[in-house]
C-alpha cells in the first residue's frame, strides 16, 4: 500500500497544475482521490505477480535473422518518409 496524501499535499499539487481549490473543494477532491487510489490498489493486488511463461531473463528468438533480411531492414529504416500516400 502507499501513503495517502493529506490535504496540504493535494493543495500543493493542484497549485502546481494551475488549479485553484478552496478548502472545502480540497477535502472533497482528496476524498475522491483516495477512493480512486483504493480501487487502483485493489486491481493491482488482484492481478498477482507478473509471469513470463517459462522463458528466462535472456530470451532468444526461435529463428535468427538472416544476413539478407538485416540489410533490408536497415535500408527500410533509412528510407525517407513517404509523403502524400
CNS distance restraints for C-alpha pairs under 8 A (distance, minus, plus):
assign (resid   1 and name CA) (resid  41 and name CA) 7.21 0.50 0.50
assign (resid   4 and name CA) (resid  34 and name CA) 7.04 0.50 0.50
assign (resid   5 and name CA) (resid   9 and name CA) 5.81 0.50 0.50
assign (resid   5 and name CA) (resid  10 and name CA) 6.51 0.50 0.50
assign (resid   5 and name CA) (resid  30 and name CA) 7.69 0.50 0.50
assign (resid   6 and name CA) (resid  10 and name CA) 6.44 0.50 0.50
assign (resid   6 and name CA) (resid  30 and name CA) 7.55 0.50 0.50
assign (resid   7 and name CA) (resid  11 and name CA) 6.16 0.50 0.50
assign (resid   7 and name CA) (resid  26 and name CA) 6.45 0.50 0.50
assign (resid   7 and name CA) (resid  27 and name CA) 6.53 0.50 0.50
assign (resid   7 and name CA) (resid  30 and name CA) 6.66 0.50 0.50
assign (resid   8 and name CA) (resid  12 and name CA) 6.11 0.50 0.50
assign (resid   9 and name CA) (resid  13 and name CA) 6.23 0.50 0.50
assign (resid  10 and name CA) (resid  14 and name CA) 6.14 0.50 0.50
assign (resid  10 and name CA) (resid  26 and name CA) 6.87 0.50 0.50
assign (resid  10 and name CA) (resid  30 and name CA) 6.61 0.50 0.50
assign (resid  11 and name CA) (resid  15 and name CA) 6.21 0.50 0.50
assign (resid  11 and name CA) (resid  21 and name CA) 7.14 0.50 0.50
assign (resid  11 and name CA) (resid  26 and name CA) 6.39 0.50 0.50
assign (resid  12 and name CA) (resid  16 and name CA) 6.31 0.50 0.50
assign (resid  13 and name CA) (resid  17 and name CA) 6.31 0.50 0.50
assign (resid  14 and name CA) (resid  18 and name CA) 6.26 0.50 0.50
assign (resid  14 and name CA) (resid  19 and name CA) 4.94 0.50 0.50
assign (resid  14 and name CA) (resid  20 and name CA) 6.75 0.50 0.50
assign (resid  14 and name CA) (resid  21 and name CA) 7.34 0.50 0.50
assign (resid  15 and name CA) (resid  19 and name CA) 5.32 0.50 0.50
assign (resid  15 and name CA) (resid  20 and name CA) 6.21 0.50 0.50
assign (resid  21 and name CA) (resid  25 and name CA) 5.66 0.50 0.50
assign (resid  21 and name CA) (resid  26 and name CA) 5.96 0.50 0.50
assign (resid  22 and name CA) (resid  26 and name CA) 6.20 0.50 0.50
assign (resid  23 and name CA) (resid  27 and name CA) 6.57 0.50 0.50
assign (resid  24 and name CA) (resid  28 and name CA) 6.39 0.50 0.50
assign (resid  25 and name CA) (resid  29 and name CA) 5.93 0.50 0.50
assign (resid  26 and name CA) (resid  30 and name CA) 5.98 0.50 0.50
assign (resid  27 and name CA) (resid  31 and name CA) 6.25 0.50 0.50
assign (resid  28 and name CA) (resid  32 and name CA) 6.34 0.50 0.50
assign (resid  29 and name CA) (resid  33 and name CA) 6.02 0.50 0.50
assign (resid  30 and name CA) (resid  34 and name CA) 6.08 0.50 0.50
assign (resid  31 and name CA) (resid  35 and name CA) 6.42 0.50 0.50
assign (resid  32 and name CA) (resid  36 and name CA) 6.38 0.50 0.50
assign (resid  33 and name CA) (resid  37 and name CA) 6.18 0.50 0.50
assign (resid  34 and name CA) (resid  38 and name CA) 6.11 0.50 0.50
assign (resid  35 and name CA) (resid  39 and name CA) 6.34 0.50 0.50
assign (resid  36 and name CA) (resid  40 and name CA) 6.20 0.50 0.50
assign (resid  37 and name CA) (resid  41 and name CA) 6.07 0.50 0.50
assign (resid  38 and name CA) (resid  42 and name CA) 6.13 0.50 0.50
assign (resid  39 and name CA) (resid  43 and name CA) 6.23 0.50 0.50
assign (resid  40 and name CA) (resid  44 and name CA) 6.21 0.50 0.50
assign (resid  41 and name CA) (resid  45 and name CA) 6.02 0.50 0.50
assign (resid  42 and name CA) (resid  46 and name CA) 6.07 0.50 0.50
assign (resid  43 and name CA) (resid  47 and name CA) 6.55 0.50 0.50
assign (resid  44 and name CA) (resid  48 and name CA) 7.16 0.50 0.50
assign (resid  55 and name CA) (resid  59 and name CA) 6.44 0.50 0.50
assign (resid  65 and name CA) (resid  69 and name CA) 6.41 0.50 0.50
assign (resid  65 and name CA) (resid  70 and name CA) 6.63 0.50 0.50
assign (resid  66 and name CA) (resid  70 and name CA) 6.49 0.50 0.50
assign (resid  67 and name CA) (resid  71 and name CA) 6.67 0.50 0.50
assign (resid  68 and name CA) (resid  72 and name CA) 6.62 0.50 0.50
assign (resid  69 and name CA) (resid  73 and name CA) 6.15 0.50 0.50
assign (resid  70 and name CA) (resid  74 and name CA) 6.29 0.50 0.50
assign (resid  71 and name CA) (resid  75 and name CA) 6.20 0.50 0.50
assign (resid  72 and name CA) (resid  76 and name CA) 6.19 0.50 0.50
assign (resid  73 and name CA) (resid  77 and name CA) 6.34 0.50 0.50
assign (resid  74 and name CA) (resid  78 and name CA) 6.33 0.50 0.50
assign (resid  75 and name CA) (resid  79 and name CA) 6.22 0.50 0.50
